[in-house]
Amino acid sequence: MPDGAYKGAGIHQTLSGGYLNVHADFNLDRDRNLHRRVNVFLYVNPDWKDEYGGHLELWTKDLKNCTARISP
């Protein structure tokens, strides 16, 4: 079931030099009593170089250890 109200969702942009701290997204829409199961990331940067950073990082549940880094 999509989130038509974009509650906790929508388009986000991080510009050059931007930074997003490690965090966990909320998983419960209390208004509809629905649990989030899927997030979608779409990178639209052709010819992205690894040294630019910006990797998608997957962390343990306690947010203490990065278990995977995925290049855009």
N, CA, C and O atoms as a Tripos MOL2 file, in Angstrom:
@<TRIPOS>MOLECULE
protein
  288   287    72     0     0
PROTEIN
NO_CHARGES

@<TRIPOS>ATOM
      1 N           0.8470   -1.1630    0.0000 N.3       1 MET1
      2 CA          0.0000    0.0000    0.0000 C.3       1 MET1
      3 C           0.9010    1.2370    0.0000 C.2       1 MET1
      4 O           1.7190    1.3880    0.9080 O.2       1 MET1
      5 N           0.7790    2.1020   -0.9640 N.am      2 PRO2
      6 CA          1.6330    3.2910   -1.0320 C.3       2 PRO2
      7 C           1.2560    4.3200    0.0230 C.2       2 PRO2
      8 O           0.1620    4.2910    0.5860 O.2       2 PRO2
      9 N           2.1770    5.2190    0.2690 N.am      3 ASP3
     10 CA          1.9620    6.3180    1.2060 C.3       3 ASP3
     11 C           1.5500    7.5420    0.3980 C.2       3 ASP3
     12 O           2.3780    8.4040    0.1030 O.2       3 ASP3
     13 N           0.2880    7.6150    0.0450 N.am      4 GLY4
     14 CA         -0.2170    8.6950   -0.7950 C.3       4 GLY4
     15 C          -0.1170   10.0710   -0.1620 C.2       4 GLY4
     16 O          -0.1170   11.0750   -0.8740 O.2       4 GLY4
     17 N          -0.0340   10.1390    1.1600 N.am      5 ALA5
     18 CA          0.0820   11.4230    1.8580 C.3       5 ALA5
     19 C           1.5410   11.8370    2.0320 C.2       5 ALA5
     20 O           1.8230   12.9100    2.5660 O.2       5 ALA5
     21 N           2.4740   10.9840    1.5810 N.am      6 TYR6
     22 CA          3.9130   11.2370    1.7300 C.3       6 TYR6
     23 C           4.2870   11.5080    3.1820 C.2       6 TYR6
     24 O           5.1400   12.3500    3.4650 O.2       6 TYR6
     25 N           3.6560   10.8010    4.0850 N.am      7 LYS7
     26 CA          3.9670   10.9450    5.5040 C.3       7 LYS7
     27 C           5.3170   10.2700    5.7550 C.2       7 LYS7
     28 O           5.4180    9.0440    5.7280 O.2       7 LYS7
     29 N           6.3310   11.0620    5.9950 N.am      8 GLY8
     30 CA          7.6680   10.5100    6.1890 C.3       8 GLY8
     31 C           8.3080   10.0790    4.8900 C.2       8 GLY8
     32 O           9.2510    9.2880    4.8960 O.2       8 GLY8
     33 N           7.8130   10.5840    3.7810 N.am      9 ALA9
     34 CA          8.3400   10.1730    2.4800 C.3       9 ALA9
     35 C           8.4210   11.3840    1.5720 C.2       9 ALA9
     36 O           8.1720   12.5130    1.9950 O.2       9 ALA9
     37 N           8.7660   11.1410    0.3430 N.am     10 GLY10
     38 CA          8.8340   12.2100   -0.6380 C.3      10 GLY10
     39 C          10.2130   12.2850   -1.2630 C.2      10 GLY10
     40 O          11.0580   11.4190   -1.0380 O.2      10 GLY10
     41 N          10.4290   13.3080   -2.0330 N.am     11 ILE11
     42 CA         11.7050   13.4890   -2.7270 C.3      11 ILE11
     43 C          12.6570   14.2520   -1.8140 C.2      11 ILE11
     44 O          12.3000   15.2860   -1.2500 O.2      11 ILE11
     45 N          13.8560   13.7360   -1.6780 N.am     12 HIS12
     46 CA         14.8880   14.3760   -0.8700 C.3      12 HIS12
     47 C          16.1200   14.5700   -1.7380 C.2      12 HIS12
     48 O          16.4420   13.7270   -2.5750 O.2      12 HIS12
     49 N          16.7970   15.6720   -1.5360 N.am     13 GLN13
     50 CA         17.9850   15.9830   -2.3210 C.3      13 GLN13
     51 C          19.0880   16.4370   -1.3730 C.2      13 GLN13
     52 O          18.8640   17.2710   -0.4950 O.2      13 GLN13
     53 N          20.2810   15.8790   -1.5630 N.am     14 THR14
     54 CA         21.4550   16.3200   -0.8180 C.3      14 THR14
     55 C          22.4400   16.8750   -1.8290 C.2      14 THR14
     56 O          22.9000   16.1610   -2.7200 O.2      14 THR14
     57 N          22.7560   18.1350   -1.6870 N.am     15 LEU15
     58 CA         23.6540   18.7990   -2.6310 C.3      15 LEU15
     59 C          25.1090   18.5070   -2.3080 C.2      15 LEU15
     60 O          25.4060   17.9160   -1.2700 O.2      15 LEU15
     61 N          26.0050   18.9060   -3.1710 N.am     16 SER16
     62 CA         27.4330   18.7050   -2.9950 C.3      16 SER16
     63 C          27.8630   19.2000   -1.6170 C.2      16 SER16
     64 O          27.5460   20.3230   -1.2270 O.2      16 SER16
     65 N          28.5830   18.3610   -0.8890 N.am     17 GLY17
     66 CA         29.0390   18.7080    0.4510 C.3      17 GLY17
     67 C          28.0180   18.4190    1.5300 C.2      17 GLY17
     68 O          28.3080   18.5760    2.7160 O.2      17 GLY17
     69 N          26.8120   17.9930    1.1340 N.am     18 GLY18
     70 CA         25.7640   17.7030    2.1000 C.3      18 GLY18
     71 C          26.0540   16.4350    2.8730 C.2      18 GLY18
     72 O          26.9200   15.6470    2.4920 O.2      18 GLY18
     73 N          25.3290   16.2400    3.9570 N.am     19 TYR19
     74 CA         25.5870   15.0960    4.8280 C.3      19 TYR19
     75 C          24.2920   14.6870    5.5140 C.2      19 TYR19
     76 O          23.5040   15.5400    5.9220 O.2      19 TYR19
     77 N          24.0760   13.4000    5.6390 N.am     20 LEU20
     78 CA         22.9280   12.8750    6.3530 C.3      20 LEU20
     79 C          23.4430   11.9070    7.4020 C.2      20 LEU20
     80 O          24.0900   10.9170    7.0600 O.2      20 LEU20
     81 N          23.1700   12.1710    8.6630 N.am     21 ASN21
     82 CA         23.6240   11.3030    9.7480 C.3      21 ASN21
     83 C          22.9940    9.9220    9.6450 C.2      21 ASN21
     84 O          21.9260    9.7560    9.0550 O.2      21 ASN21
     85 N          23.6630    8.9370   10.2220 N.am     22 VAL22
     86 CA         23.1040    7.6010   10.3290 C.3      22 VAL22
     87 C          21.8290    7.7140   11.1580 C.2      22 VAL22
     88 O          21.8180    8.3450   12.2150 O.2      22 VAL22
     89 N          20.7640    7.1010   10.6710 N.am     23 HIS23
     90 CA         19.4860    7.1640   11.3720 C.3      23 HIS23
     91 C          18.6280    5.9610   10.9760 C.2      23 HIS23
     92 O          18.9130    5.2680   10.0000 O.2      23 HIS23
     93 N          17.6000    5.7390   11.7390 N.am     24 ALA24
     94 CA         16.6170    4.7030   11.4120 C.3      24 ALA24
     95 C          15.2950    5.4030   11.1060 C.2      24 ALA24
     96 O          14.8360    6.2330   11.8900 O.2      24 ALA24
     97 N          14.6890    5.0750    9.9810 N.am     25 ASP25
     98 CA         13.3840    5.6320    9.6340 C.3      25 ASP25
     99 C          12.3130    5.0300   10.5420 C.2      25 ASP25
    100 O          12.4530    3.9090   11.0310 O.2      25 ASP25
    101 N          11.2490    5.7890   10.7580 N.am     26 PHE26
    102 CA         10.1480    5.2150   11.5360 C.3      26 PHE26
    103 C           9.4970    4.1160   10.7090 C.2      26 PHE26
    104 O           9.5270    4.1600    9.4790 O.2      26 PHE26
    105 N           8.9220    3.1540   11.3650 N.am     27 ASN27
    106 CA          8.3630    2.0040   10.6620 C.3      27 ASN27
    107 C           6.8560    1.8430   10.8180 C.2      27 ASN27
    108 O           6.2710    0.9330   10.2300 O.2      27 ASN27
    109 N           6.2140    2.7180   11.6060 N.am     28 LEU28
    110 CA          4.7910    2.5720   11.8470 C.3      28 LEU28
    111 C           4.0590    3.8650   11.5170 C.2      28 LEU28
    112 O           4.3780    4.9280   12.0490 O.2      28 LEU28
    113 N           3.0860    3.7580   10.6420 N.am     29 ASP29
    114 CA          2.1480    4.8560   10.3810 C.3      29 ASP29
    115 C           1.0040    4.6550   11.3630 C.2      29 ASP29
    116 O           0.1140    3.8360   11.1340 O.2      29 ASP29
    117 N           1.0320    5.3970   12.4390 N.am     30 ARG30
    118 CA          0.0470    5.2080   13.5140 C.3      30 ARG30
    119 C          -1.3740    5.5650   13.0780 C.2      30 ARG30
    120 O          -2.3380    4.9910   13.5840 O.2      30 ARG30
    121 N          -1.5100    6.5070   12.1450 N.am     31 ASP31
    122 CA         -2.8480    6.9010   11.6880 C.3      31 ASP31
    123 C          -3.5750    5.7590   10.9920 C.2      31 ASP31
    124 O          -4.7900    5.6150   11.1290 O.2      31 ASP31
    125 N          -2.8260    4.9410   10.2420 N.am     32 ARG32
    126 CA         -3.4520    3.8410    9.4970 C.3      32 ARG32
    127 C          -3.0720    2.4760   10.0540 C.2      32 ARG32
    128 O          -3.4950    1.4440    9.5320 O.2      32 ARG32
    129 N          -2.2660    2.4770   11.1260 N.am     33 ASN33
    130 CA         -1.7860    1.2370   11.7380 C.3      33 ASN33
    131 C          -1.1210    0.3200   10.7030 C.2      33 ASN33
    132 O          -1.4010   -0.8770   10.6370 O.2      33 ASN33
    133 N          -0.2320    0.9180    9.8960 N.am     34 LEU34
    134 CA          0.4970    0.1790    8.8680 C.3      34 LEU34
    135 C           1.9900    0.2380    9.1620 C.2      34 LEU34
    136 O           2.4970    1.2490    9.6490 O.2      34 LEU34
    137 N           2.6840   -0.8450    8.8640 N.am     35 HIS35
    138 CA          4.1250   -0.9220    9.0540 C.3      35 HIS35
    139 C           4.8380   -0.7420    7.7210 C.2      35 HIS35
    140 O           4.4570   -1.3390    6.7140 O.2      35 HIS35
    141 N           5.8880    0.0950    7.7270 N.am     36 ARG36
    142 CA          6.7020    0.2910    6.5190 C.3      36 ARG36
    143 C           7.5390   -0.9650    6.2980 C.2      36 ARG36
    144 O           8.1450   -1.4880    7.2330 O.2      36 ARG36
    145 N           7.5680   -1.4380    5.0760 N.am     37 ARG37
    146 CA          8.3430   -2.6240    4.7310 C.3      37 ARG37
    147 C           9.4240   -2.3450    3.6910 C.2      37 ARG37
    148 O          10.4390   -3.0390    3.6440 O.2      37 ARG37
    149 N           9.2060   -1.3240    2.8540 N.am     38 VAL38
    150 CA         10.1360   -1.0750    1.7410 C.3      38 VAL38
    151 C          10.4160    0.4170    1.6140 C.2      38 VAL38
    152 O           9.4960    1.2340    1.6370 O.2      38 VAL38
    153 N          11.6750    0.7590    1.4800 N.am     39 ASN39
    154 CA         12.0980    2.0950    1.0590 C.3      39 ASN39
    155 C          12.7250    1.9360   -0.3190 C.2      39 ASN39
    156 O          13.3230    0.9010   -0.6130 O.2      39 ASN39
    157 N          12.5960    2.9370   -1.1520 N.am     40 VAL40
    158 CA         13.1840    2.8840   -2.4870 C.3      40 VAL40
    159 C          14.1480    4.0530   -2.6390 C.2      40 VAL40
    160 O          13.8090    5.1960   -2.3340 O.2      40 VAL40
    161 N          15.3450    3.7530   -3.1110 N.am     41 PHE41
    162 CA         16.3420    4.7740   -3.3870 C.3      41 PHE41
    163 C          16.6140    4.7650   -4.8850 C.2      41 PHE41
    164 O          16.8580    3.7130   -5.4740 O.2      41 PHE41
    165 N          16.5710    5.9290   -5.4850 N.am     42 LEU42
    166 CA         16.8440    6.0510   -6.9120 C.3      42 LEU42
    167 C          17.9480    7.0820   -7.0940 C.2      42 LEU42
    168 O          17.7580    8.2660   -6.8140 O.2      42 LEU42
    169 N          19.0860    6.6320   -7.5590 N.am     43 TYR43
    170 CA         20.1920    7.5350   -7.8480 C.3      43 TYR43
    171 C          20.1540    7.8720   -9.3350 C.2      43 TYR43
    172 O          20.0740    6.9720  -10.1720 O.2      43 TYR43
    173 N          20.2110    9.1510   -9.6680 N.am     44 VAL44
    174 CA         20.1280    9.5680  -11.0640 C.3      44 VAL44
    175 C          21.3810   10.3550  -11.4660 C.2      44 VAL44
    176 O          21.3010   11.3570  -12.1760 O.2      44 VAL44
    177 N          22.5260    9.8820  -10.9990 N.am     45 ASN45
    178 CA         23.7790   10.5620  -11.2820 C.3      45 ASN45
    179 C          24.6150    9.7100  -12.2410 C.2      45 ASN45
    180 O          25.2260    8.7300  -11.8130 O.2      45 ASN45
    181 N          24.6530   10.0640  -13.5160 N.am     46 PRO46
    182 CA         25.4830    9.2870  -14.4430 C.3      46 PRO46
    183 C          26.9620    9.4910  -14.1300 C.2      46 PRO46
    184 O          27.3680   10.5700  -13.6980 O.2      46 PRO46
    185 N          27.7530    8.4680  -14.3460 N.am     47 ASP47
    186 CA         29.2110    8.5260  -14.1890 C.3      47 ASP47
    187 C          29.6400    8.9050  -12.7740 C.2      47 ASP47
    188 O          30.6140    9.6380  -12.6050 O.2      47 ASP47
    189 N          28.9390    8.4230  -11.7670 N.am     48 TRP48
    190 CA         29.2810    8.7040  -10.3750 C.3      48 TRP48
    191 C          30.6050    8.0310  -10.0260 C.2      48 TRP48
    192 O          30.8000    6.8520  -10.3190 O.2      48 TRP48
    193 N          31.5120    8.7760   -9.4010 N.am     49 LYS49
    194 CA         32.8110    8.2370   -9.0010 C.3      49 LYS49
    195 C          32.7780    7.8610   -7.5270 C.2      49 LYS49
    196 O          32.1920    8.5670   -6.7060 O.2      49 LYS49
    197 N          33.4160    6.7400   -7.2020 N.am     50 ASP50
    198 CA         33.4090    6.2270   -5.8430 C.3      50 ASP50
    199 C          33.9260    7.2600   -4.8320 C.2      50 ASP50
    200 O          33.4310    7.3300   -3.7070 O.2      50 ASP50
    201 N          34.9060    8.0490   -5.2290 N.am     51 GLU51
    202 CA         35.4910    9.0290   -4.3040 C.3      51 GLU51
    203 C          34.5310   10.1640   -3.9410 C.2      51 GLU51
    204 O          34.8010   10.9210   -3.0090 O.2      51 GLU51
    205 N          33.4270   10.2890   -4.6560 N.am     52 TYR52
    206 CA         32.4360   11.3040   -4.3010 C.3      52 TYR52
    207 C          31.7200   10.9580   -2.9920 C.2      52 TYR52
    208 O          31.1600   11.8350   -2.3340 O.2      52 TYR52
    209 N          31.7410    9.6890   -2.6250 N.am     53 GLY53
    210 CA         30.9880    9.2590   -1.4420 C.3      53 GLY53
    211 C          29.5270    9.1010   -1.7890 C.2      53 GLY53
    212 O          29.1860    8.7770   -2.9260 O.2      53 GLY53
    213 N          28.6660    9.3250   -0.8240 N.am     54 GLY54
    214 CA         27.2310    9.2280   -1.0720 C.3      54 GLY54
    215 C          26.7080    7.8130   -1.1220 C.2      54 GLY54
    216 O          25.6170    7.5780   -1.6430 O.2      54 GLY54
    217 N          27.4600    6.8600   -0.5920 N.am     55 HIS55
    218 CA         27.0420    5.4680   -0.6090 C.3      55 HIS55
    219 C          25.8110    5.2490    0.2760 C.2      55 HIS55
    220 O          25.6320    5.9120    1.2970 O.2      55 HIS55
    221 N          24.9860    4.3190   -0.1370 N.am     56 LEU56
    222 CA         23.9220    3.8270    0.7270 C.3      56 LEU56
    223 C          24.5990    2.8770    1.7040 C.2      56 LEU56
    224 O          25.2580    1.9250    1.2860 O.2      56 LEU56
    225 N          24.4460    3.1250    2.9890 N.am     57 GLU57
    226 CA         25.0510    2.2640    4.0000 C.3      57 GLU57
    227 C          23.9580    1.5420    4.7690 C.2      57 GLU57
    228 O          22.9710    2.1460    5.1890 O.2      57 GLU57
    229 N          24.1450    0.2520    4.9450 N.am     58 LEU58
    230 CA         23.2140   -0.5610    5.7190 C.3      58 LEU58
    231 C          23.8760   -0.8790    7.0550 C.2      58 LEU58
    232 O          24.9870   -1.4060    7.1020 O.2      58 LEU58
    233 N          23.1810   -0.5530    8.1320 N.am     59 TRP59
    234 CA         23.7370   -0.6640    9.4810 C.3      59 TRP59
    235 C          22.9700   -1.6870   10.2960 C.2      59 TRP59
    236 O          21.8230   -2.0160    9.9940 O.2      59 TRP59
    237 N          23.6280   -2.1850   11.3370 N.am     60 THR60
    238 CA         22.9630   -3.0890   12.2670 C.3      60 THR60
    239 C          21.8120   -2.3550   12.9480 C.2      60 THR60
    240 O          21.7640   -1.1250   12.9440 O.2      60 THR60
    241 N          20.9010   -3.1000   13.5220 N.am     61 LYS61
    242 CA         19.7070   -2.5210   14.1450 C.3      61 LYS61
    243 C          20.0550   -1.5010   15.2280 C.2      61 LYS61
    244 O          19.3240   -0.5280   15.4160 O.2      61 LYS61
    245 N          21.1630   -1.7140   15.9400 N.am     62 ASP62
    246 CA         21.5590   -0.7820   17.0010 C.3      62 ASP62
    247 C          22.3350    0.4280   16.4580 C.2      62 ASP62
    248 O          22.7690    1.2800   17.2330 O.2      62 ASP62
    249 N          22.5100    0.5080   15.1320 N.am     63 LEU63
    250 CA         23.1930    1.6130   14.4460 C.3      63 LEU63
    251 C          24.6520    1.7700   14.8770 C.2      63 LEU63
    252 O          25.1840    2.8800   14.8750 O.2      63 LEU63
    253 N          25.3030    0.6500   15.2490 N.am     64 LYS64
    254 CA         26.6890    0.7130   15.6960 C.3      64 LYS64
    255 C          27.6870    0.2300   14.6390 C.2      64 LYS64
    256 O          28.8550    0.6180   14.6690 O.2      64 LYS64
    257 N          27.2340   -0.6140   13.7060 N.am     65 ASN65
    258 CA         28.1560   -1.1680   12.7200 C.3      65 ASN65
    259 C          27.5620   -1.1270   11.3160 C.2      65 ASN65
    260 O          26.4230   -1.5370   11.0950 O.2      65 ASN65
    261 N          28.3500   -0.6270   10.3810 N.am     66 CYS66
    262 CA         27.9510   -0.6200    8.9730 C.3      66 CYS66
    263 C          28.2490   -2.0120    8.4020 C.2      66 CYS66
    264 O          29.3760   -2.4970    8.5000 O.2      66 CYS66
    265 N          27.2550   -2.6380    7.8170 N.am     67 THR67
    266 CA         27.4400   -4.0020    7.2870 C.3      67 THR67
    267 C          27.5840   -4.0370    5.7730 C.2      67 THR67
    268 O          28.0280   -5.0400    5.2140 O.2      67 THR67
    269 N          27.2100   -2.9440    5.1020 N.am     68 ALA68
    270 CA         27.3380   -2.8960    3.6360 C.3      68 ALA68
    271 C          27.3480   -1.4370    3.1740 C.2      68 ALA68
    272 O          26.6610   -0.5830    3.7350 O.2      68 ALA68
    273 N          28.1520   -1.1760    2.1290 N.am     69 ARG69
    274 CA         28.1890    0.1510    1.4890 C.3      69 ARG69
    275 C          27.9280   -0.0560    0.0070 C.2      69 ARG69
    276 O          28.6390   -0.8160   -0.6500 O.2      69 ARG69
    277 N          26.9180    0.6110   -0.5190 N.am     70 ILE70
    278 CA         26.5100    0.4330   -1.9080 C.3      70 ILE70
    279 C          26.7050    1.7380   -2.6460 C.2      70 ILE70
    280 O          26.1140    2.7550   -2.2820 O.2      70 ILE70
    281 N          27.5270    1.7200   -3.6780 N.am     71 SER71
    282 CA         27.8240    2.8990   -4.4620 C.3      71 SER71
    283 C          26.6070    3.3340   -5.2780 C.2      71 SER71
    284 O          25.8890    2.4870   -5.8100 O.2      71 SER71
    285 N          26.3650    4.6490   -5.3840 N.am     72 PRO72
    286 CA         25.2380    5.1170   -6.1940 C.3      72 PRO72
    287 C          25.3550    4.6690   -7.6510 C.2      72 PRO72
    288 O          24.4860    4.9810   -8.4650 O.2      72 PRO72
@<TRIPOS>BOND
     1     1     2 1
     2     2     3 1
     3     3     4 2
     4     3     5 am
     5     5     6 1
     6     6     7 1
     7     7     8 2
     8     7     9 am
     9     9    10 1
    10    10    11 1
    11    11    12 2
    12    11    13 am
    13    13    14 1
    14    14    15 1
    15    15    16 2
    16    15    17 am
    17    17    18 1
    18    18    19 1
    19    19    20 2
    20    19    21 am
    21    21    22 1
    22    22    23 1
    23    23    24 2
    24    23    25 am
    25    25    26 1
    26    26    27 1
    27    27    28 2
    28    27    29 am
    29    29    30 1
    30    30    31 1
    31    31    32 2
    32    31    33 am
    33    33    34 1
    34    34    35 1
    35    35    36 2
    36    35    37 am
    37    37    38 1
    38    38    39 1
    39    39    40 2
    40    39    41 am
    41    41    42 1
    42    42    43 1
    43    43    44 2
    44    43    45 am
    45    45    46 1
    46    46    47 1
    47    47    48 2
    48    47    49 am
    49    49    50 1
    50    50    51 1
    51    51    52 2
    52    51    53 am
    53    53    54 1
    54    54    55 1
    55    55    56 2
    56    55    57 am
    57    57    58 1
    58    58    59 1
    59    59    60 2
    60    59    61 am
    61    61    62 1
    62    62    63 1
    63    63    64 2
    64    63    65 am
    65    65    66 1
    66    66    67 1
    67    67    68 2
    68    67    69 am
    69    69    70 1
    70    70    71 1
    71    71    72 2
    72    71    73 am
    73    73    74 1
    74    74    75 1
    75    75    76 2
    76    75    77 am
    77    77    78 1
    78    78    79 1
    79    79    80 2
    80    79    81 am
    81    81    82 1
    82    82    83 1
    83    83    84 2
    84    83    85 am
    85    85    86 1
    86    86    87 1
    87    87    88 2
    88    87    89 am
    89    89    90 1
    90    90    91 1
    91    91    92 2
    92    91    93 am
    93    93    94 1
    94    94    95 1
    95    95    96 2
    96    95    97 am
    97    97    98 1
    98    98    99 1
    99    99   100 2
   100    99   101 am
   101   101   102 1
   102   102   103 1
   103   103   104 2
   104   103   105 am
   105   105   106 1
   106   106   107 1
   107   107   108 2
   108   107   109 am
   109   109   110 1
   110   110   111 1
   111   111   112 2
   112   111   113 am
   113   113   114 1
   114   114   115 1
   115   115   116 2
   116   115   117 am
   117   117   118 1
   118   118   119 1
   119   119   120 2
   120   119   121 am
   121   121   122 1
   122   122   123 1
   123   123   124 2
   124   123   125 am
   125   125   126 1
   126   126   127 1
   127   127   128 2
   128   127   129 am
   129   129   130 1
   130   130   131 1
   131   131   132 2
   132   131   133 am
   133   133   134 1
   134   134   135 1
   135   135   136 2
   136   135   137 am
   137   137   138 1
   138   138   139 1
   139   139   140 2
   140   139   141 am
   141   141   142 1
   142   142   143 1
   143   143   144 2
   144   143   145 am
   145   145   146 1
   146   146   147 1
   147   147   148 2
   148   147   149 am
   149   149   150 1
   150   150   151 1
   151   151   152 2
   152   151   153 am
   153   153   154 1
   154   154   155 1
   155   155   156 2
   156   155   157 am
   157   157   158 1
   158   158   159 1
   159   159   160 2
   160   159   161 am
   161   161   162 1
   162   162   163 1
   163   163   164 2
   164   163   165 am
   165   165   166 1
   166   166   167 1
   167   167   168 2
   168   167   169 am
   169   169   170 1
   170   170   171 1
   171   171   172 2
   172   171   173 am
   173   173   174 1
   174   174   175 1
   175   175   176 2
   176   175   177 am
   177   177   178 1
   178   178   179 1
   179   179   180 2
   180   179   181 am
   181   181   182 1
   182   182   183 1
   183   183   184 2
   184   183   185 am
   185   185   186 1
   186   186   187 1
   187   187   188 2
   188   187   189 am
   189   189   190 1
   190   190   191 1
   191   191   192 2
   192   191   193 am
   193   193   194 1
   194   194   195 1
   195   195   196 2
   196   195   197 am
   197   197   198 1
   198   198   199 1
   199   199   200 2
   200   199   201 am
   201   201   202 1
   202   202   203 1
   203   203   204 2
   204   203   205 am
   205   205   206 1
   206   206   207 1
   207   207   208 2
   208   207   209 am
   209   209   210 1
   210   210   211 1
   211   211   212 2
   212   211   213 am
   213   213   214 1
   214   214   215 1
   215   215   216 2
   216   215   217 am
   217   217   218 1
   218   218   219 1
   219   219   220 2
   220   219   221 am
   221   221   222 1
   222   222   223 1
   223   223   224 2
   224   223   225 am
   225   225   226 1
   226   226   227 1
   227   227   228 2
   228   227   229 am
   229   229   230 1
   230   230   231 1
   231   231   232 2
   232   231   233 am
   233   233   234 1
   234   234   235 1
   235   235   236 2
   236   235   237 am
   237   237   238 1
   238   238   239 1
   239   239   240 2
   240   239   241 am
   241   241   242 1
   242   242   243 1
   243   243   244 2
   244   243   245 am
   245   245   246 1
   246   246   247 1
   247   247   248 2
   248   247   249 am
   249   249   250 1
   250   250   251 1
   251   251   252 2
   252   251   253 am
   253   253   254 1
   254   254   255 1
   255   255   256 2
   256   255   257 am
   257   257   258 1
   258   258   259 1
   259   259   260 2
   260   259   261 am
   261   261   262 1
   262   262   263 1
   263   263   264 2
   264   263   265 am
   265   265   266 1
   266   266   267 1
   267   267   268 2
   268   267   269 am
   269   269   270 1
   270   270   271 1
   271   271   272 2
   272   271   273 am
   273   273   274 1
   274   274   275 1
   275   275   276 2
   276   275   277 am
   277   277   278 1
   278   278   279 1
   279   279   280 2
   280   279   281 am
   281   281   282 1
   282   282   283 1
   283   283   284 2
   284   283   285 am
   285   285   286 1
   286   286   287 1
   287   287   288 2
@<TRIPOS>SUBSTRUCTURE
     1 MET1         2 RESIDUE 1 A MET
     2 PRO2         6 RESIDUE 1 A PRO
     3 ASP3        10 RESIDUE 1 A ASP
     4 GLY4        14 RESIDUE 1 A GLY
     5 ALA5        18 RESIDUE 1 A ALA
     6 TYR6        22 RESIDUE 1 A TYR
     7 LYS7        26 RESIDUE 1 A LYS
     8 GLY8        30 RESIDUE 1 A GLY
     9 ALA9        34 RESIDUE 1 A ALA
    10 GLY10       38 RESIDUE 1 A GLY
    11 ILE11       42 RESIDUE 1 A ILE
    12 HIS12       46 RESIDUE 1 A HIS
    13 GLN13       50 RESIDUE 1 A GLN
    14 THR14       54 RESIDUE 1 A THR
    15 LEU15       58 RESIDUE 1 A LEU
    16 SER16       62 RESIDUE 1 A SER
    17 GLY17       66 RESIDUE 1 A GLY
    18 GLY18       70 RESIDUE 1 A GLY
    19 TYR19       74 RESIDUE 1 A TYR
    20 LEU20       78 RESIDUE 1 A LEU
    21 ASN21       82 RESIDUE 1 A ASN
    22 VAL22       86 RESIDUE 1 A VAL
    23 HIS23       90 RESIDUE 1 A HIS
    24 ALA24       94 RESIDUE 1 A ALA
    25 ASP25       98 RESIDUE 1 A ASP
    26 PHE26      102 RESIDUE 1 A PHE
    27 ASN27      106 RESIDUE 1 A ASN
    28 LEU28      110 RESIDUE 1 A LEU
    29 ASP29      114 RESIDUE 1 A ASP
    30 ARG30      118 RESIDUE 1 A ARG
    31 ASP31      122 RESIDUE 1 A ASP
    32 ARG32      126 RESIDUE 1 A ARG
    33 ASN33      130 RESIDUE 1 A ASN
    34 LEU34      134 RESIDUE 1 A LEU
    35 HIS35      138 RESIDUE 1 A HIS
    36 ARG36      142 RESIDUE 1 A ARG
    37 ARG37      146 RESIDUE 1 A ARG
    38 VAL38      150 RESIDUE 1 A VAL
    39 ASN39      154 RESIDUE 1 A ASN
    40 VAL40      158 RESIDUE 1 A VAL
    41 PHE41      162 RESIDUE 1 A PHE
    42 LEU42      166 RESIDUE 1 A LEU
    43 TYR43      170 RESIDUE 1 A TYR
    44 VAL44      174 RESIDUE 1 A VAL
    45 ASN45      178 RESIDUE 1 A ASN
    46 PRO46      182 RESIDUE 1 A PRO
    47 ASP47      186 RESIDUE 1 A ASP
    48 TRP48      190 RESIDUE 1 A TRP
    49 LYS49      194 RESIDUE 1 A LYS
    50 ASP50      198 RESIDUE 1 A ASP
    51 GLU51      202 RESIDUE 1 A GLU
    52 TYR52      206 RESIDUE 1 A TYR
    53 GLY53      210 RESIDUE 1 A GLY
    54 GLY54      214 RESIDUE 1 A GLY
    55 HIS55      218 RESIDUE 1 A HIS
    56 LEU56      222 RESIDUE 1 A LEU
    57 GLU57      226 RESIDUE 1 A GLU
    58 LEU58      230 RESIDUE 1 A LEU
    59 TRP59      234 RESIDUE 1 A TRP
    60 THR60      238 RESIDUE 1 A THR
    61 LYS61      242 RESIDUE 1 A LYS
    62 ASP62      246 RESIDUE 1 A ASP
    63 LEU63      250 RESIDUE 1 A LEU
    64 LYS64      254 RESIDUE 1 A LYS
    65 ASN65      258 RESIDUE 1 A ASN
    66 CYS66      262 RESIDUE 1 A CYS
    67 THR67      266 RESIDUE 1 A THR
    68 ALA68      270 RESIDUE 1 A ALA
    69 ARG69      274 RESIDUE 1 A ARG
    70 ILE70      278 RESIDUE 1 A ILE
    71 SER71      282 RESIDUE 1 A SER
    72 PRO72      286 RESIDUE 1 A PRO
